[in-house]
């Protein structure tokens, strides 16, 4: 059995339940996530394992028969317990509440599903020495075609190296083509790169990237929702794309055809309020048609250098922003949505998204995306009860 370790922070019963549920159902299942939000992971696991009623007026989840659910959840719970009981060594399972948990992925609970996938992950498997929450603060995804041209591979590698030298974490999916070029570009300059997989963290997929993945596990970080030993499927790649977009400050698309999976990642980035960027290619190249359309339709900023990428994500990053310059006010740097949300946020107590939306008089989905941008900028913080101004932002607003 693959050896794993549990990170401290999350309650043991919740950790086990989340792991069992992640084995029971495919990642990014919106209906499962809705039930978890409604009754909690511990209660939902128990109900599925025993066939009990959910309680109150809640109906039994119609997509699962009681007998099938009991058998499947029993097996999932046994597997989850076995993984958590294994001797700690190489993999760790983190959940909301753990210090490593990247709170940016929680934004997925506030946007609509795409391609049948959505919602924040129940938990994440980590393989590597780094803290994902820290790496995600200043990060960029570089994604694109598996059938990359030599031009695309060179550009992706060069851009990854340039941003990695600026202490930006490079995130991608470890696939052939642009993904691997981005990872290798970051590694070439001893930068940090994160591979988000559509399979288990102990699975080398594709097999040709085994040595690259081993290097990432040593010097960077491997991340996945899937239990050890899991193999990739099309659905899992789609679920993986939302994590790449949610984890990062922005997404860069280098080469993507009309129906490229990389455009799915770009769409997730846009819906989450992240910066979406595109690198132009030759106008006669079908491999760049999707990127060109994305830029033409206003769905992505055009970028050609690592400096431009770093500048775009720095607009969201607290490290590189100077909020008060003479008479310049913090709110002057924000768009209308940002200003209205900031003005609607309390300092000492936290508010739920729907309450903030009511106060700001904006749609809840718009507010959720705006809060994601403000979080990356260090202007708001998220607690168990909701959202509030960060201490830094509150102090600047008092002085303004």
N, C-alpha and C positions, 0 to 999 in steps of 0.2 A: 504493500500500500504506500502511496506517496505520503511522505511525512509533512505535516503542516503544523502551524502554530496559530493560536488565537491572539489577536491584539487586545490589550486591556481597554476597558471603557464601556462597551456595550454589555448589557446584562446577559448572563449565560443563557437563560431561557430564550431571550430574543435572538441571540446569536445563532442558537441551534435552529430555531423556527425559521429564520431568514434563510439559512443555508438549506434546510429541508425544502422550503418553498422554491428556492432557486433550482433545485434538482427536480422537483415535481413538475415545474412548468418552464417553458422556454423563456429566455430573458426578454425584458421589455414588453411583457404582456400587460396591456392596459387594464383589463378586467381584474386580473389578479392584484395589480397595484391598487386598484380602487377598493377592493375588499380589505387589503392590508391597511390602507388609510382609515377605513371605516371601523374595523374591529380590532386591528392590531395583528402583527405577525404571529404572536403566541396563540391567540384565540383561533385564528384562521387555521393554523397548522393542526390544532387540536380538533376542530370541527371536521376537517377533511380526513383526519386519521380515525375518527370515531363514528362519523355519520350523524353527530348531534346537530340540533338546530342552531342557527347562528344567534338566535335570541331576538326579542322584540318583534317587530314586524318584518324583519329581514328574511327574504326567501332563501332557500338553499340555492347555491350557485347553479344555474340551469345547465351550464356547459359540462358539468361533471356529474356522472351518476354516483350515488352514494357508495355502491359496492366497488366500482372502479377506483373512486377517489381513496377509499379506505386502503385498498391494496397498494396503490401507487404511493400514497403518502407514508404508509408503513415502511415500504422499501426505501423511500427517500429519507425518512428520518433515521433509519438504521445506517444508511450510507453517510449521512451528515454526521451522526454521532461518531462513527468510525473515523472519519476524517479529523474531527476535532480531538479525538482521543489519541491520535497517532503521535509518535515522538516528535517534538518540534525540530525542524531542520531547515526546510527550504521554502515553503509557501506559508503565507498567512492570510487569514480571512478577516477582512475589516468590515465594519457596519456603521451606520449612523450612530453618533455618540462616541466613537473612537477618535483619538487625537489625530490620526492620519486621515480621517474621512474628508474627502474633498467636497466641501459644502456646495461648490458650484454645480455639481451634478444634481443637487436637489431642485434646481430650476426646471428640470425635466418634468416635474410634477405639475407645472403651471402652464404648459404649452400643449397644444393638440398633438396627437400621434401622427406620424408620417409612415406610410407604407405598412400600416398595421402594427407598428412598434411605437413605444413611448414609455413615459414614466421613469422616475429615478430608479437606479438599481437597488435591489434588496441588500446587496453587499458586494464586495469586490475582492478578488484574489490578487495578492501582491507577490511578486517574485523579484527580489533585488534589495539593495541596501538603503534606498532612499525613501523619504517621506513624501507620499503623493500629494498631500495637501500643500506642502511647501513648494513642490515642483510646479503645481498647477497655477500658482499665483502669477507667474510670469512665463507664459507658455504660448506656443503657436502650433497648430496642426498643419502639416504639409502633406497633401494627398493628391492623387491623380490616377491616371490610367495604369493598369497592369501591363498593357502592351505599349509601354513607353518607347518613344524614339530616343536616339542618342542625344538629340537636343534636349528633350524633356528630362532625361536622367541627369545630364550634366547640370542643367539649370536647377533642378531640385536639390542635387548634392551641394552645389555652390551656395544656394540660398540657405540651406540648413546649416552649413558651416559658418556662414556669415552671422546668422542670428545666434547660433550656439556660442560663438566668440563674444557675443554681447550678453551672455548669461541668460539667454532665453532657452527654456526647455523645448526641444523638438519632439512633437507627438505625431505618430502615424500608426499604420495598421500592419506593418511587417509583411505586406504582400509583395508580389513581383512588381517591377517597374518603379514608379515614382516613390512608393512607400519605402522600399529598401534603399533607394538612392538617398532619400532624406535621412534615414537612420544612419547610413554609412557616412554621409556628409558630416553629421554631428559628431560621430565617433572619431572621424579623421582628425578633428581639432580638439579631441578630448572633452567634447561637450557632453551634456546629459540628454539622453533621448529616452522616450517612453514608448513602448510598443503595446497597443491595445489590441487584444486578440479576439477572434471569434471561435476559439477552442480553449481547451484547458491550458493553464499556465505551464504545465510540464510537457506539452505537446509541441514538437517542432513542426510548424506548418507555415509555409511549404518546407518540405524536408531539405531543400537546397539552402535554406536560410538557417540551418541548425547552428552553425558556428556564429552567425551574426546574432541570433537570439541568445546564445550563451554569453556573448560579450555584453549584450544589453542587460542581461540578468546580473552580470558582475558589476558593470559600471553605471547602469541606468536603472530602469524598472520595467517589468512586464506586468500588465494589468488585464484582467478578464473577469467577466461575470460567471463564467462557466467552471464547473468543478473539474478537478484533475482528471485527465483521461478523455475529456469530451472532445469530439471531433467537429470540424466546422460544417455549417450548412448555409444555404442562401439566406434563410431567415436570421441566422445568427450574425451574418455579416451586416445585415440591415440594422439589427439591434446594436451591434458594435459601433456603427457610424454615429449614432446619437451620443455615445460616450465620448468619442473623439472630439465632437463639437462642443459638448458641455464642459469637458475638462479644461478647455483652452480659452485663452483670451481672444483668439482669432483663428480662422482657417484660411489657408492658401491653397488654391487649386492650380496644379501644374499639369496641363494636358488632361482633357476629359472630352470624350466624344458626346454625341447627343444624349445617349442613355447611360452614361457612366455612373457607377456607384458613388464616385467622388462628388457628384452633384447632389446626391442625397445627403452627404455630410455637409455640403455648403448650405443646403436648404435648412438643415437642423441649426447650423450656426446662425442663419438669419432669423429663424423663429425664436431663438434664445437671446437675441440681442447682442451676439458676438460680432466682431469685425469679420467680414467676408472679403477675401482678396483673390484676384485671379492674375495669372501670368500669361500674357499673350504668346501665341506661337505663330508659325508661318500661316498665312491666310489660305494656302492651298492644302494644309494638313487637316484631314478629317479628325485627327486625334485632338485637335484644339477647338473644334467647332463648339463644343459645350461650354468651354471657358469663354470663348468670344461672345456667345449668346448671353452668358451670365453677366459679363461686363457691359454689353450693349444695353441690356434690360435694366441696368442699375442695381443688379443683385450683388455686385462685387466691385471693390476698388481695384484699379489696375496698379500692379506693383511689378518692379523689375529688379530690385536689389534687396538685400537683407536689411539695409538701413531704412528703406521705405517700410518694410514689414515691421521692424522694431518701432518706428515712429508711429505707425497706425495702432499697434497694441499698447504703446506707451500712453496714448490718449486715454486709455482705460486704466492704466496702472498707477497706483499711489506712489511708487518709488520715484517716478520721473515727473510728477506733476507738481507745480508750485501754485497753490490755490490763491495766495494773497500777494499781490504785487502792487504796492502803493495803495491806491483807492480801488483796485480791482477786486470785485467780490466773487466769492466761490460760485454763486449761482450763475454768474455771467458766462461760465464755461459750459453750461448745460443747455440742452435743447428744451423746448416747452414741456415735453413729458418729464424730463429729468427734474426741472424746476418744480413742477406741480407735485411730483411724488416726494421730493425732498421737503417741500413745505407741508405736506400732509403727514410726515413721519414724526412720531414723538421721540423724545430723547431718552427718558428713563424707562418707559414701558414699551413693550413690543406689540405690534399690531399684525393681524392676519392680512393677507393680500386683499381679500374682499373688502375689508374695512378701509384700507388705504385707498382702494379704487373708488369707494363711495366718497371719501373725503376729497380726493383729487379730481373726481368726476371724469374718470377715464375707465376704459374697459379693463377688466381684470387681467386678461392676457397681455395687454399692452403694459400694464403696471408690473407684471411678473418679469417681462423681458427687460424693462427699465431697471428694476431692482437688481437683476443680474449684472447689468453694466455698472451700476453704482457700487455693487459689492466688489467687483474687480478693481474699481477705482479707490476703494478704501473709504467710501463715504457712508456706507450703511453696514450693518452687521445683522446676522441671522441668529436667533436663539430658538429654543424649543417652542416658544410661544408665538414667534413671528419675526417681524422686522422692526428695526429702530435705527436712528442715526448713530454713526460711530462717534466715539468721544472726540476724535479729531474734527469731524465735520461739525459737530455741535459747538465746539469751541470757536471755530472759524465763523460760523453763522452768528454767534453772540457778538463777535468783534466787528462784524460787517455793518 
